[in-house]
Amino acid sequence: MGKFFQEGIEKKRKNLIDKLIFFNVYPKDDNQLYELSLSKLEYEYRKFQLKSHPHEEYGSIKWTHTNSKD
């Protein structure tokens, strides 16, 4: 593999690791995280995105619909 290709992969891995730590998906001292491949890190990040609600920390707007005719 070329030097630039490997640097790009490592940059993307570091970015995903930083995000997974920031969102408390993994603790910073978890050595397993740093050993994951790029594809596994992408999978873990996508899984986190699908599970979390965009307004999770701040509460979300709840839609309640009543069909009463007062």
The first five atom37 places (N, CA, C, CB, O) and aatype in JSON, in Angstrom:
{
  "aatype": [12, 7, 11, 13, 13, 5, 6, 7, 9, 6, 11, 11, 1, 11, 2, 10, 9, 3, 11, 10, 9, 13, 13, 2, 19, 18, 14, 11, 3, 3, 2, 5, 10, 18, 6, 10, 15, 10, 15, 11, 10, 6, 18, 6, 18, 1, 11, 13, 5, 10, 11, 15, 8, 14, 8, 6, 6, 18, 7, 15, 9, 11, 17, 16, 8, 16, 2, 15, 11, 3],
  "atom_mask": [
    [1, 1, 1, 1, 1],
    [1, 1, 1, 0, 1],
    [1, 1, 1, 1, 1],
    [1, 1, 1, 1, 1],
    [1, 1, 1, 1, 1],
    [1, 1, 1, 1, 1],
    [1, 1, 1, 1, 1],
    [1, 1, 1, 0, 1],
    [1, 1, 1, 1, 1],
    [1, 1, 1, 1, 1],
    [1, 1, 1, 1, 1],
    [1, 1, 1, 1, 1],
    [1, 1, 1, 1, 1],
    [1, 1, 1, 1, 1],
    [1, 1, 1, 1, 1],
    [1, 1, 1, 1, 1],
    [1, 1, 1, 1, 1],
    [1, 1, 1, 1, 1],
    [1, 1, 1, 1, 1],
    [1, 1, 1, 1, 1],
    [1, 1, 1, 1, 1],
    [1, 1, 1, 1, 1],
    [1, 1, 1, 1, 1],
    [1, 1, 1, 1, 1],
    [1, 1, 1, 1, 1],
    [1, 1, 1, 1, 1],
    [1, 1, 1, 1, 1],
    [1, 1, 1, 1, 1],
    [1, 1, 1, 1, 1],
    [1, 1, 1, 1, 1],
    [1, 1, 1, 1, 1],
    [1, 1, 1, 1, 1],
    [1, 1, 1, 1, 1],
    [1, 1, 1, 1, 1],
    [1, 1, 1, 1, 1],
    [1, 1, 1, 1, 1],
    [1, 1, 1, 1, 1],
    [1, 1, 1, 1, 1],
    [1, 1, 1, 1, 1],
    [1, 1, 1, 1, 1],
    [1, 1, 1, 1, 1],
    [1, 1, 1, 1, 1],
    [1, 1, 1, 1, 1],
    [1, 1, 1, 1, 1],
    [1, 1, 1, 1, 1],
    [1, 1, 1, 1, 1],
    [1, 1, 1, 1, 1],
    [1, 1, 1, 1, 1],
    [1, 1, 1, 1, 1],
    [1, 1, 1, 1, 1],
    [1, 1, 1, 1, 1],
    [1, 1, 1, 1, 1],
    [1, 1, 1, 1, 1],
    [1, 1, 1, 1, 1],
    [1, 1, 1, 1, 1],
    [1, 1, 1, 1, 1],
    [1, 1, 1, 1, 1],
    [1, 1, 1, 1, 1],
    [1, 1, 1, 0, 1],
    [1, 1, 1, 1, 1],
    [1, 1, 1, 1, 1],
    [1, 1, 1, 1, 1],
    [1, 1, 1, 1, 1],
    [1, 1, 1, 1, 1],
    [1, 1, 1, 1, 1],
    [1, 1, 1, 1, 1],
    [1, 1, 1, 1, 1],
    [1, 1, 1, 1, 1],
    [1, 1, 1, 1, 1],
    [1, 1, 1, 1, 1]
  ],
  "atom_positions": [
    [[0.84, -1.18, 0.0], [0.0, 0.0, 0.0], [0.88, 1.24, 0.0], [-0.95, 0.0, 1.21], [1.98, 1.24, 0.54]],
    [[0.38, 2.28, -0.61], [1.12, 3.53, -0.66], [1.12, 4.26, 0.67], [0.0, 0.0, 0.0], [0.25, 4.04, 1.52]],
    [[2.09, 5.11, 0.83], [2.24, 5.88, 2.06], [1.01, 6.75, 2.34], [3.49, 6.76, 1.98], [0.53, 6.8, 3.47]],
    [[0.5, 7.42, 1.31], [-0.66, 8.3, 1.5], [-1.92, 7.51, 1.83], [-0.89, 9.14, 0.25], [-2.76, 7.97, 2.61]],
    [[-2.05, 6.34, 1.24], [-3.2, 5.49, 1.52], [-3.19, 5.04, 2.98], [-3.21, 4.26, 0.58], [-4.21, 5.09, 3.66]],
    [[-2.04, 4.61, 3.47], [-1.92, 4.17, 4.86], [-2.14, 5.34, 5.82], [-0.53, 3.55, 5.11], [-2.77, 5.17, 6.87]],
    [[-1.64, 6.51, 5.48], [-1.85, 7.69, 6.32], [-3.34, 8.06, 6.38], [-1.04, 8.89, 5.8], [-3.84, 8.45, 7.44]],
    [[-4.02, 7.93, 5.26], [-5.46, 8.21, 5.22], [-6.25, 7.25, 6.09], [0.0, 0.0, 0.0], [-7.17, 7.66, 6.79]],
    [[-5.88, 5.98, 6.05], [-6.55, 4.97, 6.87], [-6.32, 5.27, 8.35], [-6.04, 3.55, 6.52], [-7.26, 5.22, 9.14]],
    [[-5.09, 5.58, 8.72], [-4.78, 5.87, 10.12], [-5.49, 7.13, 10.6], [-3.27, 6.01, 10.32], [-5.94, 7.2, 11.74]],
    [[-5.59, 8.13, 9.74], [-6.29, 9.37, 10.09], [-7.78, 9.09, 10.33], [-6.12, 10.43, 8.98], [-8.37, 9.61, 11.28]],
    [[-8.37, 8.28, 9.47], [-9.79, 7.94, 9.62], [-10.01, 7.09, 10.88], [-10.29, 7.18, 8.37], [-10.99, 7.3, 11.6]],
    [[-9.1, 6.15, 11.15], [-9.2, 5.33, 12.37], [-9.14, 6.22, 13.61], [-8.06, 4.28, 12.41], [-9.95, 6.06, 14.53]],
    [[-8.18, 7.16, 13.64], [-8.04, 8.05, 14.79], [-9.29, 8.9, 14.97], [-6.8, 8.95, 14.63], [-9.75, 9.11, 16.1]],
    [[-9.84, 9.4, 13.89], [-11.06, 10.2, 13.94], [-12.21, 9.4, 14.55], [-11.44, 10.71, 12.54], [-12.93, 9.91, 15.42]],
    [[-12.4, 8.16, 14.1], [-13.47, 7.32, 14.62], [-13.24, 6.97, 16.09], [-13.6, 6.05, 13.79], [-14.18, 6.97, 16.88]],
    [[-12.0, 6.67, 16.44], [-11.67, 6.37, 17.84], [-12.0, 7.57, 18.72], [-10.18, 5.97, 17.99], [-12.59, 7.41, 19.79]],
    [[-11.61, 8.75, 18.28], [-11.91, 9.98, 19.05], [-13.41, 10.17, 19.23], [-11.3, 11.2, 18.34], [-13.86, 10.55, 20.31]],
    [[-14.18, 9.92, 18.19], [-15.63, 10.07, 18.29], [-16.23, 9.04, 19.23], [-16.28, 9.95, 16.91], [-17.1, 9.38, 20.04]],
    [[-15.79, 7.79, 19.14], [-16.32, 6.74, 20.02], [-15.98, 7.01, 21.48], [-15.78, 5.38, 19.62], [-16.78, 6.69, 22.36]],
    [[-14.84, 7.59, 21.74], [-14.48, 7.97, 23.11], [-15.3, 9.18, 23.55], [-12.97, 8.27, 23.21], [-15.81, 9.2, 24.67]],
    [[-15.42, 10.18, 22.69], [-16.17, 11.39, 23.02], [-17.61, 11.08, 23.39], [-16.13, 12.36, 21.85], [-18.15, 11.67, 24.33]],
    [[-18.25, 10.17, 22.67], [-19.65, 9.82, 22.92], [-19.8, 8.71, 23.95], [-20.32, 9.41, 21.63], [-20.89, 8.15, 24.11]],
    [[-18.72, 8.39, 24.64], [-18.73, 7.38, 25.71], [-19.19, 6.01, 25.26], [-19.62, 7.84, 26.82], [-19.77, 5.25, 26.04]],
    [[-18.92, 5.68, 24.02], [-19.21, 4.33, 23.52], [-18.14, 3.38, 24.07], [-19.24, 4.3, 21.96], [-18.44, 2.25, 24.44]],
    [[-16.91, 3.86, 24.12], [-15.79, 3.12, 24.69], [-15.06, 4.04, 25.66], [-14.82, 2.59, 23.57], [-14.98, 5.25, 25.42]],
    [[-14.53, 3.49, 26.75], [-13.69, 4.32, 27.62], [-12.33, 4.58, 26.98], [-13.5, 3.65, 29.0], [-11.86, 3.79, 26.17]],
    [[-11.71, 5.68, 27.34], [-10.44, 6.07, 26.74], [-9.34, 5.06, 27.0], [-10.03, 7.42, 27.27], [-8.45, 4.88, 26.16]],
    [[-9.38, 4.39, 28.13], [-8.33, 3.45, 28.49], [-8.57, 2.03, 28.0], [-8.16, 3.44, 29.97], [-7.86, 1.11, 28.4]],
    [[-9.57, 1.84, 27.15], [-9.86, 0.51, 26.6], [-8.91, 0.21, 25.45], [-11.34, 0.42, 26.13], [-9.07, 0.75, 24.35]],
    [[-7.94, -0.65, 25.69], [-6.94, -0.98, 24.67], [-7.56, -1.7, 23.47], [-5.84, -1.83, 25.27], [-7.02, -1.62, 22.36]],
    [[-8.66, -2.39, 23.68], [-9.32, -3.11, 22.6], [-9.74, -2.15, 21.48], [-10.56, -3.87, 23.13], [-9.67, -2.5, 20.3]],
    [[-10.15, -0.97, 21.84], [-10.58, 0.03, 20.87], [-9.47, 0.37, 19.89], [-11.04, 1.28, 21.58], [-9.71, 0.49, 18.69]],
    [[-8.26, 0.51, 20.38], [-7.13, 0.9, 19.54], [-6.65, -0.23, 18.64], [-5.99, 1.38, 20.41], [-5.86, 0.0, 17.73]],
    [[-7.12, -1.45, 18.9], [-6.72, -2.6, 18.1], [-7.74, -2.95, 17.01], [-6.51, -3.8, 18.99], [-7.48, -3.83, 16.19]],
    [[-8.88, -2.27, 16.99], [-9.91, -2.57, 16.01], [-9.51, -2.08, 14.62], [-11.24, -1.92, 16.42], [-8.81, -1.08, 14.47]],
    [[-9.95, -2.82, 13.63], [-9.69, -2.42, 12.24], [-10.59, -1.24, 11.87], [-9.92, -3.62, 11.27], [-11.55, -0.93, 12.57]],
    [[-10.27, -0.61, 10.75], [-11.07, 0.52, 10.28], [-12.51, 0.08, 10.03], [-10.47, 1.11, 9.0], [-13.44, 0.8, 10.41]],
    [[-12.71, -1.06, 9.41], [-14.08, -1.5, 9.11], [-14.86, -1.78, 10.39], [-14.05, -2.77, 8.22], [-16.06, -1.5, 10.45]],
    [[-14.21, -2.34, 11.42], [-14.89, -2.59, 12.69], [-15.22, -1.28, 13.4], [-14.03, -3.49, 13.59], [-16.28, -1.14, 14.0]],
    [[-14.3, -0.3, 13.34], [-14.58, 1.0, 13.93], [-15.75, 1.69, 13.23], [-13.33, 1.89, 13.86], [-16.6, 2.29, 13.88]],
    [[-15.79, 1.59, 11.9], [-16.91, 2.16, 11.15], [-18.21, 1.49, 11.54], [-16.68, 2.03, 9.63], [-19.24, 2.15, 11.67]],
    [[-18.19, 0.17, 11.72], [-19.37, -0.57, 12.13], [-19.84, -0.11, 13.52], [-19.08, -2.09, 12.14], [-21.03, 0.14, 13.72]],
    [[-18.91, 0.0, 14.46], [-19.26, 0.43, 15.82], [-19.83, 1.85, 15.83], [-18.03, 0.37, 16.74], [-20.78, 2.13, 16.56]],
    [[-19.27, 2.73, 15.02], [-19.77, 4.1, 14.96], [-21.16, 4.16, 14.33], [-18.8, 4.99, 14.18], [-22.02, 4.89, 14.8]],
    [[-21.37, 3.4, 13.25], [-22.71, 3.35, 12.63], [-23.74, 2.78, 13.59], [-22.68, 2.52, 11.34], [-24.87, 3.27, 13.66]],
    [[-23.35, 1.75, 14.32], [-24.26, 1.14, 15.29], [-24.64, 2.17, 16.36], [-23.61, -0.11, 15.95], [-25.81, 2.26, 16.75]],
    [[-23.66, 2.94, 16.82], [-23.93, 4.0, 17.8], [-24.89, 5.04, 17.23], [-22.63, 4.67, 18.24], [-25.83, 5.46, 17.91]],
    [[-24.66, 5.46, 15.99], [-25.51, 6.47, 15.37], [-26.95, 5.99, 15.23], [-24.96, 6.85, 14.0], [-27.88, 6.77, 15.44]],
    [[-27.14, 4.74, 14.9], [-28.49, 4.22, 14.74], [-29.23, 4.1, 16.07], [-28.45, 2.87, 14.05], [-30.45, 4.25, 16.12]],
    [[-28.49, 3.82, 17.14], [-29.11, 3.64, 18.44], [-29.43, 4.94, 19.15], [-28.22, 2.81, 19.32], [-30.35, 4.99, 19.97]],
    [[-28.71, 5.99, 18.85], [-28.88, 7.24, 19.6], [-29.82, 8.19, 18.88], [-27.52, 7.91, 19.82], [-29.86, 8.27, 17.65]],
    [[-30.55, 8.89, 19.67], [-31.47, 9.9, 19.18], [-30.71, 11.22, 19.1], [-32.74, 10.03, 20.1], [-29.91, 11.5, 20.0]],
    [[-30.92, 12.04, 18.08], [-30.14, 13.27, 17.96], [-30.32, 14.24, 19.12], [-30.51, 13.96, 16.69], [-29.44, 15.08, 19.35]],
    [[-31.41, 14.16, 19.84], [-31.66, 15.08, 20.95], [-31.64, 14.35, 22.28], [-33.0, 15.78, 20.77], [-32.23, 14.8, 23.26]],
    [[-30.97, 13.23, 22.31], [-30.98, 12.36, 23.47], [-30.56, 13.07, 24.76], [-30.09, 11.19, 23.23], [-31.22, 12.92, 25.79]],
    [[-29.49, 13.82, 24.73], [-28.99, 14.45, 25.94], [-29.86, 15.61, 26.41], [-27.6, 14.92, 25.72], [-29.85, 15.94, 27.59]],
    [[-30.58, 16.22, 25.52], [-31.3, 17.43, 25.86], [-32.81, 17.22, 25.96], [-31.01, 18.5, 24.85], [-33.56, 18.17, 26.17]],
    [[-33.24, 16.01, 25.8], [-34.66, 15.74, 25.76], [-35.17, 15.95, 24.36], [0.0, 0.0, 0.0], [-34.63, 16.76, 23.61]],
    [[-36.18, 15.26, 24.01], [-36.68, 15.4, 22.66], [-38.12, 15.9, 22.68], [-36.59, 14.06, 21.91], [-38.82, 15.8, 23.69]],
    [[-38.52, 16.43, 21.58], [-39.9, 16.89, 21.43], [-40.78, 15.67, 21.27], [-40.06, 17.87, 20.23], [-40.52, 14.82, 20.42]],
    [[-41.79, 15.6, 22.07], [-42.68, 14.44, 22.01], [-44.0, 14.88, 21.39], [-42.9, 13.82, 23.42], [-44.6, 15.86, 21.82]],
    [[-44.42, 14.17, 20.4], [-45.66, 14.48, 19.71], [-46.78, 13.67, 20.36], [-45.55, 14.17, 18.19], [-46.72, 12.44, 20.42]],
    [[-47.77, 14.36, 20.84], [-48.94, 13.66, 21.37], [-50.13, 14.13, 20.56], [-49.14, 13.94, 22.91], [-50.33, 15.32, 20.34]],
    [[-50.9, 13.2, 20.14], [-52.03, 13.5, 19.3], [-53.29, 13.03, 20.01], [-51.89, 12.85, 17.91], [-53.44, 11.86, 20.35]],
    [[-54.17, 13.95, 20.23], [-55.46, 13.59, 20.8], [-56.53, 13.86, 19.77], [-55.74, 14.38, 22.12], [-56.48, 14.86, 19.05]],
    [[-57.44, 13.02, 19.71], [-58.49, 13.11, 18.73], [-59.81, 13.46, 19.41], [-58.61, 11.82, 17.95], [-60.87, 12.94, 19.04]],
    [[-59.73, 14.33, 20.39], [-60.95, 14.68, 21.12], [-61.64, 15.85, 20.44], [-60.64, 15.02, 22.59], [-60.99, 16.74, 19.89]],
    [[-62.94, 15.83, 20.49], [-63.75, 16.91, 19.91], [-64.47, 17.61, 21.05], [-64.78, 16.36, 18.83], [-65.62, 17.31, 21.36]],
    [[-63.76, 18.55, 21.66], [-64.34, 19.27, 22.82], [-65.15, 20.45, 22.39], [-63.26, 19.74, 23.76], [-65.7, 21.16, 23.23]]
  ]
}
